[in-house]
């Protein structure tokens, strides 16, 4: 009489152990692939923003889209709501470009959101923020033309904002993390940057001039593309 072969308990434990070892070896590779995919998608989002900024400049006599179009309170149009909305096919009246916003009891999701950004339970969160040089913090360069930029491939137009500070609500500031308007580094310790020639690239945090570490960082071509004095970054 033939007996059917069966796994012994020891053999079963050996198989389970081998599977666990293989899984532990593959998990870091899978996580790395996932992070790389997120970085690539985010970079693609920035590419879409770059096209929108380029279209805006083409339509408005080469002017760079500012943080907002005037200082008349309620009549101001912000870059992340009205100014670029038509170029990105975002139809919501109260849109949050590159983020999430609660309005009228529902959450409005932008199409171009960094995949690392966690949706808020209330209020708003942004993935990206405009360079402070084109915000109301610097009236002298609030309305700037592309022709004023001597090295557009070295100057930041937009980058990733920290989702844990109010940077995600209004604009960009040169402090690397201790100020309210902080940079975000959500991709393997780095971030994607959109430059003034509208190309995008990922940089490690250590490669980016950081005002929190170097007091003259704001004089670099990256952060002050109009009146820069330092291009060594």
C-alpha positions in Angstrom: 0.0 0.0 0.0 1.4 3.3 -1.1 1.6 6.2 1.4 1.2 9.8 0.3 4.3 11.9 1.1 3.6 14.8 3.4 5.7 17.7 4.7 7.0 17.2 8.1 6.8 20.0 10.6 10.5 20.7 10.3 10.4 20.8 6.5 7.4 23.3 6.7 9.3 25.5 9.1 12.3 25.5 6.8 10.2 26.5 3.8 8.6 29.3 5.9 12.0 30.5 7.0 13.3 30.6 3.4 10.3 32.6 2.3 10.8 35.1 5.2 14.5 35.5 4.3 13.7 36.1 0.6 11.0 38.7 1.6 13.4 40.5 3.9 15.9 40.7 1.0 13.4 42.0 -1.5 11.5 44.5 0.7 14.2 47.2 0.6 14.4 46.9 -3.1 10.6 47.2 -3.4 10.6 50.2 -1.1 13.4 51.9 -3.1 11.5 51.2 -6.3 8.3 52.7 -4.8 10.2 55.8 -3.6 11.8 56.3 -7.1 8.4 56.0 -8.7 7.0 58.7 -6.4 9.9 61.0 -7.2 9.4 60.5 -10.9 5.7 61.2 -10.7 6.3 64.3 -8.6 8.9 65.4 -11.2 6.3 65.0 -13.9 3.9 67.2 -11.9 6.5 69.9 -11.8 7.0 69.5 -15.5 3.3 70.3 -16.0 3.6 73.3 -13.8 6.6 74.4 -15.9 4.5 74.3 -19.0 1.8 76.3 -17.3 4.3 78.9 -16.1 5.7 79.1 -19.7 2.3 79.6 -21.2 1.6 82.4 -18.6 4.8 84.1 -19.6 3.9 83.8 -23.3 0.5 85.3 -22.7 1.7 88.1 -20.5 4.6 89.6 -22.4 7.3 87.4 -20.8 6.3 88.2 -17.2 6.9 85.5 -14.7 3.7 84.4 -12.9 4.0 86.1 -9.4 2.8 84.8 -6.1 -0.3 87.0 -6.5 -1.3 89.7 -9.0 -2.0 92.6 -6.6 -2.3 93.6 -3.0 -6.0 94.6 -3.0 -7.1 92.0 -0.4 -10.0 90.0 -1.6 -9.5 90.8 -5.3 -6.0 89.3 -5.3 -5.5 86.3 -7.6 -2.9 83.8 -6.3 -0.7 81.7 -8.4 -1.9 78.5 -6.9 -5.6 79.4 -7.3 -6.5 81.6 -10.2 -3.4 82.6 -12.1 -2.4 79.2 -13.4 -5.7 77.5 -13.1 -6.7 77.9 -16.8 -3.4 76.4 -18.0 -3.8 73.2 -16.0 -7.5 72.4 -16.7 -8.4 72.8 -13.1 -12.1 73.9 -13.0 -12.9 74.3 -9.3 -13.7 77.8 -8.2 -11.6 77.4 -5.0 -8.8 75.2 -6.4 -5.6 74.3 -4.7 -3.0 73.6 -7.3 -0.7 70.8 -6.2 -2.6 70.1 -3.0 -5.7 69.4 -1.0 -8.3 71.8 0.4 -11.5 71.4 2.4 -14.3 73.7 1.2 -18.0 73.6 1.6 -17.8 70.3 3.7 -15.9 68.4 1.0 -12.3 67.9 0.1 -11.0 69.3 -3.2 -8.1 67.3 -4.7 -5.8 68.9 -7.2 -4.7 66.7 -10.1 -1.0 67.5 -9.6 -0.3 66.4 -6.0 3.0 64.9 -4.8 2.3 61.2 -4.0 4.0 61.7 -0.6 1.6 64.3 0.6 -0.9 63.0 3.1 -4.4 64.5 2.7 -5.5 66.8 5.6 -8.5 66.2 7.8 -9.3 69.9 7.5 -7.9 73.1 6.0 -5.4 72.8 3.2 -2.0 71.3 2.3 0.2 72.1 -0.7 2.9 70.0 -2.3 4.7 72.9 -3.9 5.5 76.6 -3.3 6.8 79.4 -5.4 10.3 81.0 -4.9 10.0 83.9 -2.4 11.6 86.2 -5.0 8.4 86.3 -6.9 6.2 86.8 -3.8 4.9 89.9 -2.1 7.8 89.5 0.3 10.1 91.1 -2.3 8.1 93.9 -4.0 11.1 94.9 -6.1 11.0 91.6 -8.0 7.3 90.8 -7.6 6.7 91.4 -11.3 9.8 90.2 -13.2 10.4 89.3 -16.8 12.3 86.3 -18.0 14.8 88.6 -19.7 15.9 89.8 -16.2 17.1 86.3 -15.4 20.8 86.0 -16.4 21.0 82.3 -15.6 17.5 80.8 -15.8 18.8 77.2 -15.7 20.2 77.9 -12.2 17.4 79.9 -10.7 14.5 78.3 -8.8 10.9 79.1 -9.8 9.2 76.5 -7.7 10.1 73.7 -5.4 8.6 71.4 -2.8 7.1 72.8 0.4 7.1 71.2 3.8 3.7 69.8 4.5 4.2 70.3 8.3 4.5 74.1 8.3 2.5 77.0 6.8 4.9 77.0 3.8 2.2 74.9 2.2 -0.3 77.7 2.5 1.4 80.6 0.8 4.8 80.6 -0.6 8.5 79.9 -0.3 11.1 81.1 2.1 14.8 80.3 2.2 14.9 78.6 5.6 15.7 74.9 5.2 13.3 73.8 7.9 13.1 76.0 11.0 11.0 78.8 9.5 7.3 78.7 8.7 8.1 78.9 5.0 10.2 75.8 4.8 11.4 73.5 2.1 10.2 70.0 1.9 12.5 67.0 1.2 10.1 64.1 0.7 12.0 62.1 -1.8 15.0 60.1 -0.4 16.3 63.1 1.5 15.9 65.5 -1.5 13.4 67.4 -3.5 12.4 68.3 -7.1 13.0 71.8 -8.3 11.5 73.7 -11.2 13.9 76.2 -12.7 13.3 79.4 -14.6 14.1 77.8 -18.0 11.2 75.4 -17.0 13.3 72.2 -16.7 13.0 70.1 -13.5 15.6 68.1 -11.6 16.0 66.3 -8.3 18.6 67.4 -5.8 19.9 66.0 -2.5 19.3 68.3 0.5 23.0 68.7 0.9 23.3 70.1 -2.6 20.8 72.9 -2.0 21.8 76.3 -0.5 20.2 76.4 2.9 19.6 79.7 4.7 19.3 77.8 8.0 22.9 76.6 7.6 24.5 79.2 5.4 23.5 82.9 6.1 24.4 83.9 2.5 22.4 81.1 0.8 19.8 83.7 -0.3 22.4 85.4 -2.4 22.8 82.3 -4.6 21.5 82.1 -8.2 19.1 79.4 -7.0 17.2 81.7 -4.6 17.8 85.2 -6.0 18.0 84.6 -9.7 17.9 88.4 -10.4 20.4 90.0 -7.9 22.5 87.0 -7.2 26.2 87.3 -6.1 27.0 83.6 -5.7 26.7 80.8 -8.2 28.8 78.2 -6.2 26.2 75.6 -5.4 
